[in-house]
Amino acid sequence: MRGGFALIEVIVVLAILGILAGITTVSFSKFRNTDVLEGNVSSVLSMYAKARENTVSSLENSKYGVYATTTKFVIFKGDIYSEGASGNEEFVLEGGVVLKDINIFGGGQSVVFERLTGKTLNYGFITIGISSDPTKDLDIIIEKTGLVRKTE
C-alpha cells in the first residue's frame, strides 16, 4: 500500500472547501448590505435633523426642508424645492441603496419644517432599502412634531 491521497479524497475535500467558501461569501454579503443600509439611513436621518434644526434656529430667517428622490436627499431653503439652487445640500445614497417608497401627507416628495416649532405638515414615512434585496428595507417615520426616526 502506498502513502498519499486518492483522487476521490482530494475531490471531497475541495468540494467541502467550496461549500464553506460559498456560505462565508453569502453571509459576508448580507452583513455588508445591512451595514451599508444602516449607514445610509443614518445619513438621511441627519439630513432631516439638520433641516429642522436650521429652521428652528431661524438660520437666515428661513424655513428649511428635505426633498427626496430615488437616489438622493436634498436640504433646501424656503417653502419649495428648487433644483440646482445655490444653498442646496445633497446626500446621494450609496452602495445600491435606494428610496423605495414615499408616503407623505398631502403627497409630494418634500418635508418642510415650520419656524420656531419645527413641526411639519408633511408627515408620513419613507422606505429605504437595498435595490437588489427586497428583504433589506428600513422605514423612516416623519412625525407631525417634525421629529424623524427609523423604525426598529
Secondary structure by P-SEA (a helix, b strand, c coil): ccccccaaaaaaaaaaaaaaaaaaaaaaaaaaaaaaaaaaaaaaaaaaaaaaaaaaaccccccccccccccbbbbbcccccccccccbbbbbbccccccccccccccccbbbbbcccccccccccccccccccccbbbbbbbcccccccccc
